[in-house]
Amino acid sequence: SLFNPLMSNVIEIRNLSKIYRLGEIGPGTITRDLERWYAMKIRGQSDPFLKIGETNERGKKGKSDIVYSLRDINFEVQQGDALGIIGKNGAGKSTLLKILSRVTSPTTGKIKIKGRVASLLEVGTGFHPELSGHENIYLNGAILGMRKKEITRKLDEIIDFSGVERYIDTPVKRYSTGMYVRLAFAVAAHLESEILIIDEVLAVGDAEFQKKCLGKMDDIRKGEGRTVLFVSHNLGSIKQLCSTGILLQNGIATLYDDIQQLIIKYQNTSIEFSRENVIKLEHFGIIFNNLMINDIIAGSTPDLFSGDKIRIEISYVSKKTGFEICIGYGIRNFKDGVLVVFTHNHLENYRPRIDLEGNISTVLNVPKFAPGKYLLEMSVWLDGTYVLQEREIANFNIIPTPSFRSKSTFVSFPSLVLINSTWEFQGK
């Protein structure tokens, strides 16, 4: 249903919940639907299956096979707002956007939306691989509810913004992932919808295009009064575009506040590895544990002097041997979440294979960091296949050296820097 035209809210969500039954193709069965209908409509009771549902905490095994992807979500969005939605993988961000985009329906709760919604949730959504880019603009626009005349009027702007004019008559099955996203974002941003919903697919675009997209979203919000909902792990982009935001944790909206305070709250509560000190690759039978930074276990926040070498140690146990392993470490600025340095052992042409258990020691040859707080993330490739990216597995502080002067020179990081490191893999 739509809002009263006099209301300034374009989105209103009340008591929204979404549950899934683990192991099922769909959320339930006809029998369960009848039981739910009988309890709620005939007997006037609450949903019997919601009572046994558990919080969606992906790292822990639960007792129930029914989990909440979202639970009791309440918020409003006014016309012209840019709302940032942040949280860990599996927190419920994409589920929320899919419900708002009408891709899936909520289990309980009410949603009111005023105006048409354009969404970009996954690479290639709404595109047919056999059609050309030109034809897919019309197809995608029609899916978004636009008339052919509207699409034709915006066609040249869409093609120019996408930067794929040379390939616009080529079937999109031959496009790279980045080209897919360029064209899809150009369609969603230029067609005349009142609400624009963007998931983190922009992360696959290059830096120049991401900057271009943020500028476009800011323009349509301020200049055209359209509403933007934006999901991203790039906290710098969230802070640049959004004024308010929602933090999702295990399907629960824990904060709806000023974006700067929201980011601080997220960064202070998102160090998952520091609590359990373990990362599991269950499909491959590998468990990483006992992460330490300069001999200090990851559960605390070590203080390192600027210019110190950063030594990272981690242990593993594996059910299988022989995988060629590549470990990558990245360091992000705590303030805005920007990845500043990255390294992996293939940079040194070092390609070890894992044993049943062992230790991995890394010394990062980093330049001087400015004092402040930094986050450590970890990536893993097995036999050349990218299998893991775990953000924010630990954090650390860089503190001034005793001889620190306010005018000391530090290396600035205008873009991501690949650094050389010393690696040692010890099997047992």
VEXKESE-875057 format. One record per residue: residue in one letter; x, y, z of N, C-alpha, C in turn. Coordinates in steps of 0.02 Angstrom, whole numbers, plus 50000, padded with zeros to 5 digits. Layout:
BEGIN
AXYZXYZXYZ;...
//
This chain:
BEGIN
S500424994050000500005000050000500445006250000;L500145011849977500525017949971500395022650029;F500855027350039500765032350090500225037350070;N499985041050117499615047050104500075051950067;P499855054950011500295059349973500585065150013;L500265066950068500515072550108501085070450154;M501205063950162501735061550206502405062250173;S502925063750212503595064450184503965057850182;N503735052850221504055046250220503905042650155;V504415039950124504305035950063504355028450078;I504675026750134504715019750156504555019550230;E504115014950249503955013950319503905006450333;I504305004050380504324996950396504134996050469;R503674991450482503444990250550503454982750566;N503834980950617503854974050644503994968850589;L504474970450547504644966050491505074960250514;S504864954150496505254948150510505254943650449;K505794940050440505844935050386506174928850415;I505824923050409506124916850434506234912050376;Y506724907750385506874902450337506934895850375;R506754890550342506854883950371507464880850339;L507964879250378508594876650352508494869850319;G508814868950262508784862550227508204861950180;E507744866950179507174866650135507304870650072;I506994868450016507044872249954506664878749962;G506084878449992505684884450006505634885650080;P505284890950100505244892650171504794888050211;G504384883850179503944879550217503584874550172;T503054871550198502654866750161501924868750165;I501504865450125500784866850128500504865250197;T500754859750226500524857950294500684863350344;R501304865950342501494871350388501084877650375;D500954879150311500554884950295499844884350324;L499564878250320498894877150347498894877650424;E499424875050455499474875550528499534882850549;R499934886550511500024893650527499354897450518;W499004896050462498364899350448497844897650503;Y497814891350523497324889250574497464892750641;A498104893050659498284896150723498144903650723;M498314907050668498274914350667497574916850649;K497244913750600496604916250576496004913450614;I496034907050631495464903950664495504904650740;R496084903150769496144903250841496404909950869;G496624914350824496854920950847497504920850884;Q497924915650873498564915050907499124917850864;S499714918350893500294920650855500554914950812;D500994916550766501284911450722501654906250764;P501464899850761501784894850804502504893450785;F502694894750724503374893250703503864898750721;L503614904850730504054910250752504294909350823;K503904905650863504094904650932504734900650939;I504854896050891505434891750898506014894050854;G505904899650819506444902050777507024904750818;E507624904050791508224906450825508534912250787;T508924916150823509294921550792509784918750741;N509854922250685510274919850631511014921450644;E511324917450686512044918250701512414912750663;R512714914550606512974909550559513554905550587;G513904908150637514494904750663514344899450716;K513694898750735513524894050788512974889350765;K513024883150785512514878250769511954878750819;G511324879150794510754879950837510364873650847;K509844874050888509424868250902508824867950856;S508614873650829508034873950786508244874350713;D507834871550667507974872150596507624878150566;I507304882250607506984888350585507364894250613;V507604898650569508014904350590507714910850564;Y507844916150602507654922850581508214925750538;S508054927250475508514931250435508454938550454;L507844940750470507704947350496507204946650553;R507254950950603506804950250661506594957050688;D505944958450684505644964450715506004970850694;I506064971950628506394977850602505894983550597;N506084989450621505654995350618506085001450598;F505885004850545506205011150528505795014750474;E505965021150465505645025250414506195028750374;V506045030050311506505033750268506115039350235;Q506365045450240506035051150210506275052450139;Q505875055950102506045057550033506695061550031;G507145059449986507785062849978508335060450024;D508175055850070508685053150116509135048150080;A509735047450105510195042150084510335037950147;L510075031850147510125027450206510655022150193;G511165021950236511685016750232511495010850275;I511595004850248511444998650285512094994750290;I512334993650351512974990250360512894984450408;G513374979850405513364973950448513814968650417;K513944963450455514374957950431514024953950378;N514394949550344514094944850298513604940450336;G512994939650309512494935450341512074939150392;A512154945750397511784949650448511054950850427;G510904950050363510214951150339510134957050292;K510694960150272510654966150229510324964750162;S510564959650128510284958050062509564955750067;T509394952050119508694949850129508244955850136;L508454960850174508064966950183507954970450116;L508474970950075508414974350011507964970349963;K508004963749966507584959649923506854960349942;I506704961050006506014962150027505774968950002;L506184974150009505994980749986505914981049910;S506304976849875506254976549802505714971749777;R505364968649824504824963849809505074957649774;V505704955949784505964949649759505714943849802;T505664945049867505384940249914504914943849961;S504494940149996504004943250040504194942150113;P503984946650157504134945750228503684940250258;T503924937350313503504932550349502984936050390;T503184941250425502714945450463502904952750455;G502464957150474502604964250472502284967750413;K502344974350413502044978450360502574982950328;I502504983850263502944988250225502514993050184;K502654999450188502325004350147502855007950105;I502755008050040503225011249995502845015949949;K503085022049945502785027049901503245028149841;G503015026149782503405027149722503705020849695;R504005021349637504315015749603505015014449630;V505205008149629505855006149657506295003349601;A506895006049595507405003249550507945000149594;S508134993949580508614990549623509164987149583;L509754987049612510324983449584510594979149640;L510374972749642510534968449698511084963449682;E511094960749622511594955849603511814957149531;V512424955249516512684956349448512254952449398;G512004955949347511624952649295510884952049308;T510644954449365509924953949380509534958049328;G509034954849297508614958249249508914958649180;F509484955449168509804955249102509724948349072;H509644948149006509634941748970510294941048933;P510664935648946511344935048918511384935048842;E510854932848809510864932448736510694939048702;L510414943748740510244950248711510824955048716;S510834959948672511364964948673511264969748731;G511774973748744511714978748796511154983648781;H511084985648719510554990248697509864987248712;E509764980948694509124977648706508994976648780;N509524975248818509434974148889509254980548927;I509444986348900509234992548931508464993048931;Y508164991348874507434991448869507124985948912;L507434980048912507164974548953507194976249027;N507764978649050507844980249121507384986049140;G507324990949097506884996649110506164994449117;A505954989749073505264987249077505144983449142;I505654979549163505594975949227505524980849285;L505854986549280505824991649332505184995849328;G504764994449278504114997849274504125004149232;M504625004949189504665010949147504335009749079;R504055015049052503765014748985504325015448933;K504175012948872504675013148819504895020248804;K504425025148806504605032048791505085034848844;E504975032948906505435035248959506145032648947;I506185026248929506845023148918507185026348858;T506815027448804507105030448743507365037348758;R507005041248799507215048048815507875048048853;K507995042948893508605042648934509155038348903;L509025035348845509475030348817510195032848808;D510275038648777510955041248764511325042648829;E510975045348879511295046648944511525040148976;I511115034948972511285028449002511905025548970;I511925025548904512495022648868513135026548882;D513075033248882513665037448895513925036348965;F513485036049015513705035049084514025028249095;S513755023049062514005016249072514725015349048;G514925019148996515595018448969515705012148929;V515165008948905515235002848865514935003848796;E514965010048770514645011648706514905007248649;R515545005748651515835001748596515524994748593;Y515284992248649515034985448652514274985248662;I513934990848650513224991248668512794986548625;D513034984648566512654980048523512924972848526;T513354971648576513634964948587513214961348640;P513084954748632512724951048684513074951748751;V512694952848804513004954248869513344948048898;K513214942148871513564936148896514314936648884;R514514941248839515224942248826515514948048866;Y515114951148908515344956648951515734953849010;S516214957649034516534956149097516054957949154;T516214955649215515784957349272515744964849283;G516304968249274516314975449282515874979049231;M515864976549169515444979549117514704978349133;Y514544972349158513864970949180513634976249230;V514044977349281513854981949335513794989049308;R514254991049265514224997749236513554998949202;L513354994249159512734995249122512124994749168;A512134990049215511564989149260511464995249304;F512014998049331511955003949373511705009849332;A511965010549270511755016149228511005015949215;V510725009949204510005009349193509625011249257;A509825008249313509465009449376509485016749397;A510055020049385510145026849410509805032049366;H509725030649301509465035749255508725035249242;L508425029449254507715028949243507335032149302;E506725034249288506375038849333506005035149389;S506375032049432506085028949491506195033649551;E505745033049600505795037449659506285034849711;I506405028249710506835025149760507365020849724;L507995021849742508545018049713508865013749767;I508885007149755509175002449804509784999249773;I510364999949806510994997449780511314992849831;D511434986549813511814981949856512554982849840;E512974978849872513694979849868514004977549803;V513594976749749513874974649685514354979749656;L514304986049676514754991149650515484989749668;A515584985349717516274983849738516674980549683;V516334977449633516714974149579516934979149526;G516684985249529516894990249481517564993249499;D517884996549450518524999649464518425006049505;A518985008649531518935014349577518625020449543;E518795021549480518535027349444517775026849437;F517525020849422516805020049413516435020449480;Q516735017749533516415018249599516335025649618;K516845029649606516805036749621516265040049580;K516215038049517515705040749472514995038949497;C514915032749521514265030449545514065034149609;L514535035149654514385038849716514175046049700;G514515049049651514335055749631513635056049601;K513465050949561512805050749530512265049749582;M512385045249631511885044149683511785050449725;D512315054049737512265060249775511865065449736;D511985065649670511625070449627510875069049626;I510685062649617509975061149612509625062049679;R510005061449733509705062449799509595069949812;K510115073949800510065081149815509705084949761;G509875083349698509585087249643508885085249623;E508735078749627508085076249604507625074149662;G507885074249723507475072549781507285065249785;R507675060949752507545053849755507885050749816;T507625045049837507865041649897508335036049879;V508885035249917509385030249903509485025749965;L509465019149954509655014250005510285010849980;F510805010950020511465008849997511785003950046;V511954998050022512314993050062513034992650036;S513514993150081514214992550061514644990950121;H515194987250109515694986150161516224991750161;N516184996050110516645001650107516365007350150;L516605007950211516335012750257516475019950235;G517005020950197517145027550171516595029850123;S516365025250080515825026850034515175028150071;I515035024050121514435024950162514435031950194;K515005033650222515055040150257514995045950209;Q515265045050148515245050450099514545051750073;L514155046350064513495047050032512925047950082;C512955044350138512365043750182512415048250242;S511835050450266511805054450326511535050350385;T511145045150371510885040750423510995033550402;G510915028850449511045021950431510745017050481;I510775010750461510545005250503511105000150510;L511224997850570511704992550583511314986050596;L511434981050554511114974550562511604969650593;Q511384966150645511784961050677511344954850688;N511514949450652511134943250657510384944350644;G510234948650596509534949850578509174954850620;I509514957950668509194962750713509484969650701;A509054974650692509284981450684509454984350752;T510104985150765510324987250831510404994750839;L510414998350783510525005550788510265009050726;Y509955014650735509735018950680509895025950701;D510445028750675510725034750705511125038650654;D511435043950678511905047750637512435043050609;I512615043950545513045039050510513735038550541;Q514005044150565514665043950596514665039650659;Q514155040550701514095036550762513955029250745;L513585028150693513415021350671514055017550652;I514495020750614515105017550592515555015950652;I515595020550699516005019250759515725013350797;K515065012950803514735007350838514895000850803;Y514845000750737514974994750698515704992450706;Q516164997150701516874995350706517054992850775;N516714995250826516864993050894516564986250911;T516104983750870515774977450886515864972150833;S516274973450781516294968950724516904964350723;I517304964250776517904960050776517694953050798;E517474948950751517204942350767517764937450785;F518314937750749518864933050761519154933750831;S519144939850857519464941050922519094937450978;R518454935750968518084932251020518204924751017;E518114921850957518164914650951518874912450929;N519244917050900519934915650879519974909450834;V519484908650789519484902950744519104904650680;I519364902250624519024902850559518974895850530;K518374893950509518274887150484518114887350409;L518484883150372518314881750302518054874550301;E517434873750319517174866950331517174862750267;H517034865850210517014862050147517694858950132;F518224862250152518904859750139519204856250199;G518844856350255519094852950315519684856450347;I519714863050343520274866850370520024871650424;I520374872050480520214876850533520834880950548;F520774887550544521304892150564521164894650635;N521684894950676521584897250745522214900450772;N522174902750833522744905650870523094911250832;L522694915950808522974921750774523324926250825;M523934928350808524314932950852524634938450810;I524654944350839525004950050809525564952050856;N526184951450833526774952950874526724949650943;D526584943150942526564938951002525974940551049;I525504944551026524914946151066524314943051033;I523924939151070523354935551042522824940551017;A522444938450966522004943050931521434945750974;G521314942751032520764945051074520874951951103;S521484954451103521614961151129521824965651071;T521954971951087522154976851037522874979051051;P523364976051018524064977751034524244984751011;D524714987751046524984994251027525664993150993;L525734995850933526344995150895526615002150880;F527275002850884527585009250867527575010150791;S527475016250769527515017750698528205015950671;G528225012250617528865009950588529045002950609;D528715000150661528834993250681528624988450624;K528984982850619528744977550575528154974150608;I527664972150568527064968850595527124961450580;R527154957450633527214950150626526554946950643;I526294943050597525654939550606525784932050606;E525534928750656525604921450660524914918250666;I524824912650632524194909150635524324901650627;S523924897550661523994890250656523404887450617;Y523484881250594522934877950559522954870450572;V522384867350565522334860050562521904858350501;S522064852850468521734851150406521604843650402;K521024841850375520864834750366521204831850305;K521404836250259521724834150197522384837750188;T522824834950149523464838150134523524839250059;G524014843250040524154844049969523874850149936;F523414853749969523164859949940523734864949933;E523804868049874524244873849869523884879749900;I524194882949948523854888049987524164894949975;C523734899749970523954906749966523564910650019;I523934913950064523644918050117523754925350100;G523234929350107523284936550097523074940350159;Y523444945550175523254949950231523164957050205;G522634960350227522524967350211522464971350274;I522644977650271522584982150328522144988050307;R521624989350347521164994750333521225000250386;N521125006250364521075011950410520425011350450;F520475011550516519875010850558519375016450546;K519625022350532519185028150528518685027650472;D518905025550412518445025350356518405018650321;G518775013650345518725006950317519085006050251;V519505010750230519845010250166520435005350171;L520475000750123521034995950121521654999650096;V522184999850137522775003750120523354999550097;V523454993650127523994989250104523754982050101;F524054978150057523864971150049524474967150028;T524504960850052525064956550033524824949350032;H525154945149992525034937849994525664934249972;N525714927949989526344924449980526514923149906;H526024923449861526184922549790526564928549762;L526544934249797526954939949775527694938149778;E527874933549823528564931349829528684924849790;N528184923049749528214916649712528314910749758;Y528014911249818528074906049869527404902249870;R527424895849851526804892049841526834885449881;P526764885949947526794879949989526144875949985;R526194869650009525594865450015525494863750088;I524864863250108524714862450179524804855250202;D524974854450265525014847950298524394846950341;L524404841650382523844840450426523774845850479;E524324848750498524324854550542524964858450532;G524954864750552525554868750544525454875950566;N525974879850559525974886950577526184891050517;I525894896950512526054901650459526274908150492;S526874910250476527154916450505527284921450449;T527094927550460527164932750409527434939150440;V527934942050410528184948550431528034953550375;L527614958450389527414963350339527914969050338;N528204970250280528704975550273528334982050255;V527984984850303527564990750290527944997050306;P527785002450271528085008950287527785011750351;K527985017750370527725020750431526985022550423;F526585020050471525885022050474525815028250518;A525335032350502525155037750547524835034750610;P524925037750668524605035050729523855034450721;G523575029250750522855028050744522705020550749;K522085018850737521845011950743521775009050673;Y521965002550666521934999150601521614992250610;L521324989850556520984983350555521354978550509;L521374972150529521714967050490521194962350461;E521254960750396520814955850364521234950350331;M520904944850316521254938950292520884935950232;S521264933950181520994930550122521364923950112;V521024919050082521324912450070521154910050000;W521654907449965521564903949902521824896849910;L521454891949886521674884949886521684882349815;D522274880049793522364877749724522124882949674;G522264889349690522094894749645521384897149648;T520964894049690520264896049696520164900349758;Y519844905949749519714910649804519164907849848;V519314906249911518834902749954518634906650016;L518984912050033518824915450095519054922650094;Q518624927050117518844933750137518514935350203;E518904935750256518634937050322518864944050343;R518404948650344518574955550361518634956450436;E519094960650456519154962950525519254957250574;I519754953050561519894947550606520264949850668;A520544955750666520894958450725521004965850713;N521194969350766521364976350758521984977950799;F522284983550784522884985650822522944993250819;N523314995950866523445003150869524155004550847;I524245009750809524915012450795525005018550839;I525515018450880525635023950927526285027450909;P526355033850926526965037450910527565034550946;T528135034750915528755032650947528945037751000;P529385035951047529575040751099529855047251070;S530165046851012530455052950981529975056250932;F529325054550938528825057150891528795064750894;R528765067650834528655074850827528035075950786;S527665081150800527025082350766527125083050691;K527735084950669527855085850598528195079750566;S528185074150602528485068050575528165066250508;T528565063450463528325061750396528095054450395;F527475053450372527205046750365527025045650292;V527025039350273526835037750205526085038450197;S525875042250147525155042850133524955037250085;F524325035450087524075029950046523505032450002;P523665035649945523125038049901522735032349869;S523035026549866522695020649838523015014449869;L522735008649853522975002449881523695001149861;V524114999049910524814997649898524944990249911;L525234986649862525454979849873526144979949904;I526234976149957526874976249993527184969349994;N527844969149996528204962850002528234960750075;S528244954250086528264951750155528694945450157;T528874943550218529264937450228528804932150256;W528794926250223528324920950242528704914750264;E528404911250312528674904850335528094900150351;F528054894550313527544889450325527884883450356;Q527674881550416527964875850450527434870450460;G527534864750429527074859150437527294854650494;K526824850550517526974845850572526804838850552;
//
